[in-house]
Amino acid sequence: MAPKVVSLTPAVFHLSDAVNEVSRTYGQAPIVPRGPRLAPLIGKVRDGIRAALGCPSHEAVLMTGTGSTAMAAVLGSCLAPDERLLVIRNGAYGDRLVEYATTLRQPLVDMSLPYGQRPNLDEVEQLAAANAFDAVAMVYGGTSTCTLNPVAEVGAIARRYGKKYFVDGVSSLFIEPMDLDGWGVSAVMGSCNKGLHSHPNLTMCLVQGDLLAAMDIALNAQLIPGASKRIMRDWTNGIDSSKRQLKKLVDDLGDVRVNGTDKAARSRARGQRKSILEDIRGILKGKFGEGITARWLNENRIPGEAQINIELERIKIEQMKDK
Ligand SMILES: Cc1ncc(COP(=O)(O)O)c(C=O)c1O
């Protein structure tokens, strides 16, 4: 007798007639990622979001992910590496903004307030007037504190001083009033599963069209000539310049000797060594640190972070003994 062959792969011939009927209709015009029908569908959704929120100068960017994905996308894509970000935080998701900005190694001005405490607008204005930051980020609806932050008021300050303004609207978009154009919001981090009660793994940001253009972000997978080369060149230049600075600092370190009979001079020399070591550590922990290999450090006799920490501790103990 011939052996019975059982296929374990689900396929149309295993399915009921009713299901097969649907697949036939579906098969005639499937909407697949590379097919011609997906882009118009996404375009319609994006236009719909813009129309519903009444923000013609913003573009809706759709992504698979959660609200946190939208937070990371805005911080990671809408800031130049050296732009100083003021985070006004007074709840769990403000803390997350700081965490993400720190991970991105964005220069940070941290306005950390007790949970639920409304920010003092005069303080924000003073920081803006003193040009202490280039961009500001704040949560609108504080989910962990059940409070609303003064998004329009902070927006007015950001606009007055020409600062970028990012709003975490994950829990407030499509729920609370949000006049993105009127309030000068450069980008809002959104979610589809909160206000829209939609699919939990689909999220969006709304970003000012001008900002997208300024950041070289194209919405249509169009290649921007020279953009990737420029990014790579800036990165390489940053690493090269960090390496040059490190070599110079190590030379400087070699020139500072802690000796002689003058106690004040010894103390001064220790201070100089400490400051140089801290500068080296700053570069290693900085944006370009990860592009510098342990091998290169070794070859150029540049101490790594652990060595620096030990040396700093040694200087401290020596200084105490010398008193
Ligand atoms: C204000 C706010 N921001 C960000 C998030 C993070 O969103 P998700 O949990 O979808 O990543 C939440 C989630 O509740 C939120 O309320």
Ligand as a Chemical Component Dictionary entry (heavy atoms), coordinates in Angstrom:
data_LIG
# 
_chem_comp.id                   LIG 
_chem_comp.type                 NON-POLYMER 
_chem_comp.pdbx_formal_charge   0 
_chem_comp.three_letter_code    LIG 
# 
loop_
_chem_comp_atom.comp_id 
_chem_comp_atom.atom_id 
_chem_comp_atom.alt_atom_id 
_chem_comp_atom.type_symbol 
_chem_comp_atom.charge 
_chem_comp_atom.model_Cartn_x 
_chem_comp_atom.model_Cartn_y 
_chem_comp_atom.model_Cartn_z 
_chem_comp_atom.pdbx_ordinal 
LIG C1 C1 C 0 2.351 60.356 27.194 1  
LIG C2 C2 C 0 2.857 59.025 26.753 2  
LIG N1 N1 N 0 3.991 58.987 26.024 3  
LIG C3 C3 C 0 4.502 57.825 25.595 4  
LIG C4 C4 C 0 3.883 56.626 25.877 5  
LIG C5 C5 C 0 4.516 55.351 25.385 6  
LIG O1 O1 O 0 3.671 54.727 24.471 7  
LIG P1 P1 P 0 3.789 53.144 24.207 8  
LIG O2 O2 O 0 3.487 52.463 25.496 9  
LIG O3 O3 O 0 2.760 52.893 23.154 10 
LIG O4 O4 O 0 5.176 52.867 23.746 11 
LIG C6 C6 C 0 2.710 56.611 26.622 12 
LIG C7 C7 C 0 2.044 55.355 26.955 13 
LIG O5 O5 O 0 1.101 55.305 27.719 14 
LIG C8 C8 C 0 2.170 57.840 27.066 15 
LIG O6 O6 O 0 1.047 57.894 27.765 16 
# 
loop_
_chem_comp_bond.comp_id 
_chem_comp_bond.atom_id_1 
_chem_comp_bond.atom_id_2 
_chem_comp_bond.value_order 
_chem_comp_bond.pdbx_ordinal 
LIG C1 C2 SING 1  
LIG C2 N1 SING 2  
LIG C2 C8 DOUB 3  
LIG N1 C3 DOUB 4  
LIG C3 C4 SING 5  
LIG C4 C5 SING 6  
LIG C4 C6 DOUB 7  
LIG C5 O1 SING 8  
LIG O1 P1 SING 9  
LIG P1 O2 DOUB 10 
LIG P1 O3 SING 11 
LIG P1 O4 SING 12 
LIG C6 C7 SING 13 
LIG C6 C8 SING 14 
LIG C7 O5 DOUB 15 
LIG C8 O6 SING 16 
# 
